Amino acid sequence: MTDEPPLIVLGAARSGTKVTRSILSALSGFPEVPYDVGYVWRFGNEDAPHDALPIEAALSRTIEHVRSELPRLAGVKENASGFVEKTVGNTLRVDFVRAIYPEAKYVYVLRNGLDVVESAIRSWKARPSIPYLLRKSRTFSWRRAPRYATRYARSTATRILGLSKTVKTWGPQYPGIHEDVKLLPLSEVCAKQWAASVESLHGALPYFKADQLLVLRFEEMVSEPRRAGERLASFLTMRSQLEAEEVVTSIMDRSSLNRGPLENEARVREIVSHAMDIWGYTT
């Protein structure tokens, strides 16, 4: 148990969760869990076909495992400070995550779905970074997550050796994604992935305490760092507004709002339209 509650970032893949994690770490002084660690959150539920775990899946042994592994991966010692964590699959299982960390403070980062889809397509197609894969593999505990570690090692080795250049799935695994990957264009899969992620979080909003969740828009952090800094300073009560603004400005990249052409755009717009509407974006 730590003195300070953790800061947990929620958000769809390619929405800015990584930079948000860095901003929160800089403002709080808390160390980061350095990678997405879905295998930690899915402990005891490894056979689930998707990431949308129900609250009932938060078994006592799962809770105990997650609450011991995350501080360890962040380098937090017993009775030390909190930590910052982000795993994009968590946006599909918000109630499950809150059952494990009811005391945490949550920051949800939201980004325009059309921009996310374009970025996600590039991530699905990107060649694997061997140094990154190897660095991440060192965080695995063969004793605590042997099945995941074995699968990851096998997948990494085949890709490094050039035996497999395909990605079966990437990012949050919404219900039905494995079938969609076989049948749909990648652009539609990415659109459904984003929509499922942000609709899940929207449904969970009423269950957060008033001071427990901050919703930040990626576009706000890029274009309005002063306003984003003001809201972060108020939420965290750890830094002044000016300090928060300086941190946001130093980390965010204004060019990140520029996206390239979007494949199959008309169909993508159809898929994301409802989710865009409920969050106040226009299609």
VOBALO-716669 format. One record per residue (C-alpha): x, y, z; residue in three letters. Coordinates in Angstrom, 1 decimal, padded with zeros to 4 digits. Example, Ala and Ser with C-alpha at 12.3 -4.5 7.8 and 13.67 -1.06 7.14 Angstrom:
% residues 2
{{012.3,-004.5,007.8},ALA}
{{013.7,-001.1,007.1},SER}
//
This chain:
% residues 283
{{000.0,000.0,000.0},MET}
{{001.3,003.5,-000.9},THR}
{{000.7,006.8,000.9},ASP}
{{-000.7,008.4,-002.2},GLU}
{{-003.3,006.9,-004.5},PRO}
{{-002.1,006.1,-008.0},PRO}
{{-002.9,008.2,-011.1},LEU}
{{-004.4,006.0,-013.8},ILE}
{{-004.7,007.2,-017.4},VAL}
{{-007.7,005.9,-019.4},LEU}
{{-008.0,006.4,-023.2},GLY}
{{-008.3,004.7,-026.5},ALA}
{{-005.0,003.7,-028.2},ALA}
{{-003.4,006.6,-030.1},ARG}
{{-005.3,009.2,-028.1},SER}
{{-002.4,010.7,-026.3},GLY}
{{-002.3,008.3,-023.3},THR}
{{001.5,008.1,-023.3},LYS}
{{002.2,011.9,-023.3},VAL}
{{-000.6,012.2,-020.6},THR}
{{001.2,009.7,-018.5},ARG}
{{004.4,011.7,-018.9},SER}
{{002.7,015.0,-018.0},ILE}
{{001.1,013.4,-014.8},LEU}
{{004.4,011.9,-013.8},SER}
{{006.2,015.3,-014.2},ALA}
{{003.5,017.1,-012.2},LEU}
{{003.1,014.6,-009.4},SER}
{{006.6,013.4,-009.1},GLY}
{{005.3,009.9,-009.2},PHE}
{{007.2,007.2,-011.2},PRO}
{{005.6,005.7,-014.3},GLU}
{{004.8,002.1,-015.1},VAL}
{{006.9,002.3,-018.4},PRO}
{{004.7,000.2,-020.7},TYR}
{{001.1,-000.9,-021.3},ASP}
{{000.8,-003.9,-019.1},VAL}
{{-002.4,-005.6,-020.1},GLY}
{{-001.0,-008.9,-019.0},TYR}
{{-001.0,-007.6,-015.4},VAL}
{{-004.6,-006.4,-015.4},TRP}
{{-005.7,-009.7,-017.1},ARG}
{{-004.2,-011.9,-014.4},PHE}
{{-006.6,-014.7,-013.6},GLY}
{{-008.6,-013.9,-016.8},ASN}
{{-006.0,-014.8,-019.4},GLU}
{{-008.5,-016.9,-021.4},ASP}
{{-011.0,-014.1,-021.8},ALA}
{{-011.5,-013.5,-025.6},PRO}
{{-011.4,-009.7,-025.2},HIS}
{{-010.4,-006.9,-022.9},ASP}
{{-013.9,-005.9,-021.8},ALA}
{{-013.7,-007.7,-018.4},LEU}
{{-016.8,-007.3,-016.2},PRO}
{{-016.5,-006.3,-012.6},ILE}
{{-017.1,-009.9,-011.5},GLU}
{{-013.7,-010.8,-013.1},ALA}
{{-012.0,-008.7,-010.4},ALA}
{{-011.3,-011.8,-008.2},LEU}
{{-009.5,-011.4,-004.9},SER}
{{-006.3,-013.0,-006.3},ARG}
{{-006.5,-010.7,-009.4},THR}
{{-006.8,-007.6,-007.1},ILE}
{{-003.9,-008.8,-005.0},GLU}
{{-001.8,-009.4,-008.0},HIS}
{{-002.4,-006.1,-009.8},VAL}
{{-001.9,-004.1,-006.6},ARG}
{{001.4,-005.7,-006.0},SER}
{{002.7,-005.8,-009.6},GLU}
{{002.0,-002.3,-010.7},LEU}
{{004.0,-000.6,-007.9},PRO}
{{006.8,-003.1,-008.5},ARG}
{{007.0,-002.2,-012.2},LEU}
{{006.9,001.5,-011.4},ALA}
{{009.8,001.0,-008.9},GLY}
{{007.7,002.0,-006.0},VAL}
{{008.7,000.6,-002.6},LYS}
{{006.4,-000.1,000.2},GLU}
{{004.9,003.0,001.9},ASN}
{{006.4,005.2,-000.8},ALA}
{{004.7,007.6,-003.2},SER}
{{002.1,006.8,-005.8},GLY}
{{002.7,005.9,-009.4},PHE}
{{001.2,006.7,-012.9},VAL}
{{-000.1,003.9,-015.1},GLU}
{{-001.7,003.7,-018.5},LYS}
{{-002.9,000.6,-020.3},THR}
{{-005.2,001.3,-023.2},VAL}
{{-007.2,-001.9,-022.8},GLY}
{{-008.5,-000.5,-019.5},ASN}
{{-010.9,001.8,-021.2},THR}
{{-013.0,-001.2,-022.1},LEU}
{{-013.2,-002.4,-018.5},ARG}
{{-013.6,000.7,-016.4},VAL}
{{-015.7,-000.8,-013.7},ASP}
{{-013.2,-003.7,-013.4},PHE}
{{-010.3,-001.3,-013.0},VAL}
{{-012.2,000.8,-010.4},ARG}
{{-012.9,-002.3,-008.4},ALA}
{{-009.2,-002.9,-008.1},ILE}
{{-008.2,000.7,-007.5},TYR}
{{-011.3,002.4,-005.9},PRO}
{{-009.1,005.1,-004.4},GLU}
{{-007.2,006.0,-007.5},ALA}
{{-007.5,009.3,-009.4},LYS}
{{-008.3,008.9,-013.1},TYR}
{{-007.5,011.1,-016.1},VAL}
{{-009.3,010.2,-019.3},TYR}
{{-007.7,011.6,-022.4},VAL}
{{-010.1,011.9,-025.4},LEU}
{{-009.1,012.6,-029.0},ARG}
{{-011.0,013.1,-032.2},ASN}
{{-011.9,009.6,-033.5},GLY}
{{-011.0,010.4,-037.1},LEU}
{{-007.5,011.4,-036.1},ASP}
{{-007.2,008.3,-033.9},VAL}
{{-008.2,006.0,-036.7},VAL}
{{-005.6,007.4,-039.1},GLU}
{{-002.9,007.1,-036.4},SER}
{{-004.0,003.6,-035.4},ALA}
{{-003.8,002.3,-038.9},ILE}
{{-000.2,003.4,-039.1},ARG}
{{000.5,001.7,-035.8},SER}
{{-001.1,-001.6,-036.9},TRP}
{{001.1,-001.5,-040.0},LYS}
{{004.3,-000.4,-038.4},ALA}
{{007.3,-002.7,-038.3},ARG}
{{008.2,-003.8,-034.8},PRO}
{{010.9,-001.9,-033.0},SER}
{{013.3,-004.6,-031.8},ILE}
{{014.9,-002.5,-029.0},PRO}
{{011.4,-001.7,-027.7},TYR}
{{010.2,-005.3,-027.8},LEU}
{{013.3,-006.4,-026.0},LEU}
{{013.1,-003.6,-023.4},ARG}
{{009.5,-004.5,-022.7},LYS}
{{010.2,-008.2,-022.5},SER}
{{012.5,-007.5,-019.5},ARG}
{{009.6,-006.3,-017.5},THR}
{{007.8,-009.6,-017.6},PHE}
{{007.8,-011.9,-014.6},SER}
{{008.1,-015.5,-015.9},TRP}
{{007.0,-016.7,-012.5},ARG}
{{004.0,-014.4,-012.2},ARG}
{{002.7,-014.4,-015.8},ALA}
{{004.3,-017.4,-017.5},PRO}
{{001.6,-017.9,-020.2},ARG}
{{001.7,-014.3,-021.3},TYR}
{{005.5,-014.1,-021.2},ALA}
{{005.8,-017.3,-023.3},THR}
{{003.3,-016.0,-025.9},ARG}
{{005.1,-012.6,-026.0},TYR}
{{008.5,-014.2,-026.3},ALA}
{{007.3,-016.5,-029.2},ARG}
{{005.7,-013.6,-031.0},SER}
{{008.7,-011.3,-030.6},THR}
{{011.1,-014.0,-031.8},ALA}
{{009.1,-014.8,-034.9},THR}
{{008.8,-011.2,-035.8},ARG}
{{012.5,-010.4,-035.2},ILE}
{{013.5,-013.4,-037.3},LEU}
{{011.2,-012.3,-040.1},GLY}
{{009.0,-015.4,-039.8},LEU}
{{005.9,-013.4,-039.3},SER}
{{005.2,-009.8,-040.4},LYS}
{{001.6,-009.7,-039.5},THR}
{{-000.1,-008.4,-036.4},VAL}
{{-003.1,-010.4,-035.4},LYS}
{{-004.5,-007.7,-033.1},THR}
{{-003.1,-004.4,-031.8},TRP}
{{-004.4,-002.2,-029.1},GLY}
{{-007.6,-002.7,-027.1},PRO}
{{-009.4,-005.9,-027.9},GLN}
{{-013.1,-005.1,-028.1},TYR}
{{-015.6,-008.0,-028.2},PRO}
{{-015.6,-009.4,-031.7},GLY}
{{-012.3,-007.9,-032.8},ILE}
{{-010.7,-011.2,-033.8},HIS}
{{-013.6,-011.9,-036.2},GLU}
{{-013.5,-008.4,-037.6},ASP}
{{-009.8,-008.6,-038.3},VAL}
{{-010.5,-011.5,-040.7},LYS}
{{-013.5,-009.9,-042.4},LEU}
{{-013.2,-006.1,-042.4},LEU}
{{-010.7,-003.6,-043.8},PRO}
{{-008.3,-002.4,-041.2},LEU}
{{-009.7,001.1,-041.2},SER}
{{-013.1,-000.2,-040.1},GLU}
{{-011.5,-002.3,-037.4},VAL}
{{-009.7,000.8,-036.1},CYS}
{{-012.9,002.8,-036.2},ALA}
{{-014.8,000.2,-034.2},LYS}
{{-011.9,-000.1,-031.8},GLN}
{{-012.0,003.7,-031.0},TRP}
{{-015.8,003.8,-030.8},ALA}
{{-015.9,000.8,-028.4},ALA}
{{-013.3,002.4,-026.2},SER}
{{-014.9,005.8,-025.8},VAL}
{{-018.4,004.5,-025.6},GLU}
{{-017.3,002.2,-022.7},SER}
{{-015.9,005.1,-020.8},LEU}
{{-018.9,007.3,-021.4},HIS}
{{-021.1,004.7,-019.9},GLY}
{{-019.0,004.6,-016.7},ALA}
{{-019.0,008.3,-016.1},LEU}
{{-021.9,008.4,-013.6},PRO}
{{-020.0,006.0,-011.3},TYR}
{{-017.0,008.2,-010.6},PHE}
{{-016.9,010.5,-007.7},LYS}
{{-016.9,014.2,-008.6},ALA}
{{-013.2,014.7,-007.7},ASP}
{{-012.0,011.3,-009.0},GLN}
{{-012.0,011.8,-012.7},LEU}
{{-010.7,014.5,-015.1},LEU}
{{-011.6,014.3,-018.8},VAL}
{{-008.9,016.0,-020.9},LEU}
{{-009.1,016.4,-024.6},ARG}
{{-005.9,015.9,-026.6},PHE}
{{-006.7,018.9,-028.7},GLU}
{{-007.0,021.0,-025.6},GLU}
{{-003.6,020.0,-024.4},MET}
{{-002.0,020.9,-027.7},VAL}
{{-003.9,024.1,-028.6},SER}
{{-004.8,025.4,-025.1},GLU}
{{-002.1,024.4,-022.7},PRO}
{{-003.0,027.2,-020.3},ARG}
{{-006.5,025.9,-019.9},ARG}
{{-005.3,022.3,-019.7},ALA}
{{-002.7,023.3,-017.1},GLY}
{{-005.3,025.1,-015.0},GLU}
{{-007.6,022.1,-015.0},ARG}
{{-004.7,019.7,-014.2},LEU}
{{-003.4,021.9,-011.4},ALA}
{{-006.9,022.0,-009.8},SER}
{{-007.4,018.3,-010.2},PHE}
{{-004.0,017.2,-008.8},LEU}
{{-003.7,020.0,-006.2},THR}
{{000.1,019.4,-006.4},MET}
{{001.4,022.1,-008.7},ARG}
{{000.5,025.7,-009.6},SER}
{{-001.3,026.5,-012.7},GLN}
{{001.8,028.1,-014.2},LEU}
{{003.9,025.0,-013.5},GLU}
{{001.3,022.7,-015.0},ALA}
{{001.0,024.9,-018.1},GLU}
{{004.8,024.8,-018.6},GLU}
{{004.8,021.1,-018.3},VAL}
{{002.0,020.6,-020.8},VAL}
{{003.6,023.0,-023.3},THR}
{{007.0,021.3,-023.0},SER}
{{005.6,017.8,-023.7},ILE}
{{002.9,018.3,-026.2},MET}
{{003.7,018.6,-029.9},ASP}
{{001.5,021.0,-031.9},ARG}
{{002.2,019.2,-035.2},SER}
{{000.4,016.1,-033.8},SER}
{{-002.9,017.7,-034.8},LEU}
{{-002.0,017.3,-038.4},ASN}
{{-003.1,014.0,-039.9},ARG}
{{-002.7,012.4,-043.2},GLY}
{{-005.4,011.1,-045.6},PRO}
{{-007.8,008.6,-044.0},LEU}
{{-008.4,005.3,-045.7},GLU}
{{-012.1,004.5,-046.4},ASN}
{{-013.1,007.7,-044.8},GLU}
{{-016.8,007.7,-045.6},ALA}
{{-017.3,004.3,-043.9},ARG}
{{-015.1,005.3,-041.0},VAL}
{{-017.2,008.3,-040.4},ARG}
{{-020.3,006.2,-040.3},GLU}
{{-018.8,003.8,-037.7},ILE}
{{-017.6,006.6,-035.4},VAL}
{{-020.5,009.0,-035.8},SER}
{{-022.4,008.0,-032.6},HIS}
{{-019.3,008.0,-030.4},ALA}
{{-018.3,011.3,-031.9},MET}
{{-021.7,012.8,-031.2},ASP}
{{-021.8,011.7,-027.5},ILE}
{{-018.5,013.4,-026.9},TRP}
{{-019.3,016.5,-028.8},GLY}
{{-017.1,016.0,-031.9},TYR}
{{-018.5,016.6,-035.3},THR}
{{-018.2,014.2,-038.2},THR}
//
